[in-house]
Amino acid sequence: MTPSATRQKARYHGFIGLGVLTLAEILMLAGIRPFTVWFYSLAWWSYIMIADQAVYHLKGSSLWVNRRREFLALLPISAAFWFIFEGLNVYLKNWHYVMAPKEVWIRWPGYFIAYATVLPGLFETMDLVDGLGFFKRAKTPPLARTNAWYRPFALLGLVMLGGVVFLPRYFFPLTWLFPIFLFEPVLHAHGSPSLMRDLEEGDPRTLLNLLAAGLVCGLLWEFWNFWAETKWIYTVPFFSYLKVFEMPVLGFLGFPPFAVACYVMYNLTVLIGRSIRRPVVRWAAGALVFVALYALVGRLLDVYNIRSFY
């Protein structure tokens, strides 16, 4: 595809997203179904297209325009990641869903449509923050190049996971932190994209862009969830008395590390995928894991996390 053809293709998808978002907002506020039920997903897919076009015009390339296959691969990975966290939440009981569609043939595809937005939303926002240049000149003193931190990081990650599992009432916030400490040493040791390697080079920009993207996405997640008819409601210990939208105020502190955890988990997934040399085996293994997660956690959601149907 020629550069002019690419630019022609990139010209309108953000405006289409803006139009869909505006229409969805109006019809949702008017109480018209199915827009009240599907508003959250409509808002997020619209935002992803808007952000992608903004990124393209700021940086000259974007996920949707220039890396379409990578964008599409993000969707099942995103849904699988969130199924993992939903599975943990069946145990933690930090949130539940209300006003979900009664019909399984609508509800189960709806899980994918909603959860597939998580990674694209985060990574598009990360690229947008980078394109706007907020941390363009950020530098930190370089760290010593060593692997001495591998074991302490991994041990800390395991301790955090143990706290989440065995004392969830007090350590549930560590859900968003333990993957970072547990898997970052693996990425660094195998030459994959690594935040610690960036810090060794005195470059904190990726980390800062991720933290900012997590906070922005967190605000949008809660804002659009608040207006939707099908939505989640938090029941976290200790902090549920003071909320912005549906989120306890201190809960917003969890979104930046969640973005970092997603970045680390995504790079780990890529590393594992590349270690499987045969593409057929790689895709078959990925599909098997995805279907197993979808079936197991989808059923757990139906039984434990959905408190009411519309």
N, C-alpha and C positions, 0 to 999 in steps of 0.2 A: 504494500500500500504506500503510495507516495505521501510526502509530508502534507501537501495540500489536501489530499483526500482524507488524511487523518484529521486535519483541522476541521474539514467540513463535517466529518462524522462527530467530532467533539463539540460542535457548536450548540447543539440543542438539548442534549440529555439532561443537563442541569435545569434548563428552563421547563422541560417536561416535568421533572421532579418538583420544581417550585409550584407548577400549576396543580399537580396532583395533591401536594401538601395543602395548598390553599383550599382546594375543593373539599378535601377530607376534613379540614378544620371546620369549614362552614357547615357541612352536612352532619358532622359529629355534634356540633353545638346545637343544631336543629333537632337532634335526637332521632335521626333517620338511620335505621338499620339497612344494611349490615355495617355502615360506616362507624357506628358507635362501638360495635364489637371488634372490628378490624382496624380501628383507628391507630393503635400503637404501631402495628406492622406497616401500615400505609405511610405513617409519618417517618419511620426509620428508613424504609426503602427510598422514599423521596429525598430525605436528607443525604443519604449515601450518594445519590446521583448529583445532588447540588454540590456537595463537598468535592466529588470527583472532578466536576467541571472546573470548580474554583482551583483545585490543585493543578489541573492541566494548564490552565492559563497562567498560574503563578510559576510553575516549574518546567512546563513544556512536555511533561509526560505524567501519566496517572495510571492507576490500577485498571480502571475500566477501559480506557482508550488504548493503552500500550501494552498492558499485561493482562489481557482478558482471561487467558487460561489460569493464571495465578489467582485472579479474582474469583473465578468459578470454583476453583479448588478450595478456596477459603470457606465456601458455604457449608459443605458437609463437615469440615474440620471445626468450624465455628459451632455448629449445632452439637457435634460430639463433645466439645469442651464444655458447653453449657449443660449438656446432659450429665456430665460428671459432677458439676457443681449442684445441679438439681438433685442428683442422687445423694450427695452429702447432705443437702438440705432436708431430705426425707428424715434423716437422723437428727439434724440440728433443729429443725422446725423454726427457722428464722423468718420465713415468709410462706404465704399460701395464696392461691388464686381464687377469684370469685367471678361469677357471671360468665363462665366458659361455655362454649357451645355444647349442647347435650349430645349431638351426634358424633360418634367416634370418627366417622369418615370425614367430618369437618375438623374436629378437634385435633386429631393426630397430625394431619398435614399442617395445621396451624402451629403446632410446636416447631416444626422445621422452619416455616416461614418467619416466625419470630426469632428463633434462636440463631438462624443463619445470618442475622444482621450484626451479631456481636463483634466478630473479628473485622469484617469490612468497615463497620462504623468506627471502631477504634483506630484501625490502620489508616483509613481515609482522613480521620481527624488528626492523627499524628502527622501525616504528610501535609495537611493544611497548616498546622502549627509551624512545621518546618518551612513551608513555602512562605509564610508570613514573616519568617526571620526573627521570631521572638528570642531565640537562644543562639542566634547566628554566631556571636562572638564569645559564647560561654567556654571557659577553660577551667580546668582544675589541675593542681599539681600532679604530675604523673605518679602512678603507683609502681612499686617494685614488681618486676616480672618474676613471679614465683608461683608454684603450685601448693605452697604451704597452707593456703586457705581452703583447699578442697575438702579436707576432712572436717574442719570446724563448721564450714557451711553446710555440708551434708548432714552432719550430726545435729546442727541447729534446726535444719529442715525437718528431720525425723522427730525431734523433740516437739516442734510446733505441731506437726501432724498428730503426735501422741496427745498433746494438749487438746486439740480439736476433738479427737475420738473419745478420750477418757474423761475430760472435764469440759464438755462443750458449753456449759452455761457460762464459764468464765473465759474460755479461750477461743470462742467461735470466730472472733475477728482474724485469727491467724489463718483461717481458711484461704485468705487472699495473699498470704505471705509465704506459706511453706513451699509452694512449687518453685519460687524464685531461688531459695537457698538450697533446695534439694536438687534442682536440675541445672543451675548455672555452672557448677563445676564440670558437669558432663559436656556441656557446650564448649566451654573453654578448653577442655582437654582434647576435644576432637576437632578443633579449628573451626567450629561453627560460629555464626554471629553471636557475640558475647558482650554483655554490658560491662563485665569486669575487664575484658580486653580493651574496650573503649576507655575505661577509667585508667588503665595502665598507660594509655597513650595521652592522657590528660584531656580526653574528649567526652564531656558529659551530655552532649546534645541529644543523642538518642534517648537516654534516660529521662532528660528533662522534657523532651517532646512527648514521651510516653506518659509521664506523670500529668502533664497538662491535658493531653488527650483523654486520659481517664477521668479527670475532673469535669471536662466539658461534656463528655458522653454521659457521665453520671448525672449531671444536671438535666440533660436532655432526656435520659431514661426516666427520671423521676417526674419531669414536667409532663411528658406525653403519657406516661402511665397514669398520672393523676386524673387526666381528662377522659381516659378510655373507660368504656363500660366493662370489658373484660380486662382485668388488672390484677396485680399482686398487692398484698397488704402485709406489712412487716409485723412480726411478733417477737422482736429481739428482746432479750432480758435487759433490765436496768434503764434503757434509754428511750423507751417507747412513749414517754410522756411529752416530749418536745419534738415536733416534726416540721419539716418543710416538704410540702406535697405529702407523699406517703412515707418518706424516709426520715427516721430520727436524725437530728442535726449532726451528731457525731458520726453517723453512718457514712456521710459524704467523704470522710477521711479514708474509707475503704476503696473508693473508686480508683485513685492513682495507683496504689499497689496492685489492684486487680488488672489494670492495663499492663503493668510490667509482667505479672504472672502469665497473662495471655501471650505476650511476646516471647517469653522464655519457653512456654509450652509449645507454641507454634514452631519455634526453631528446633525444639527437641523432636517434634513430629516430622519435620523435614529431614532431620538427621537420620532418624530411624528409617524413613522412607527411602532415602538414598543408600542406606546400608543393604537394602534388598535389591539386588542387581537386576533381577528379571522383572520388567514392568508388569507382566501378567500376574505374577505372584504378589507384587506390591499392591496393585489395585484390588486383587481378590482379598488380601489380608485386610486392607483398609475397609473394604465393603463389609467384610464379616464383622469387624469390630464395630463399625457404625450401626449395622442392623441389630447387633446384640445390645448395644447401648440404647438404641431407639426402643426396642421391644421391652427391655427390662425397665428402664427409667420411665418410659411412657406409661407403662402399667402402674408403676409406683406413684407417678403423678396423679393418675386417675383415682387411685385408691386413697392416697394420703394427703396430697397437696391441693386438690381442688375441693373447696368447701361449698360451693354453690354453682348451679347452672342458671342461665337466664330463663 
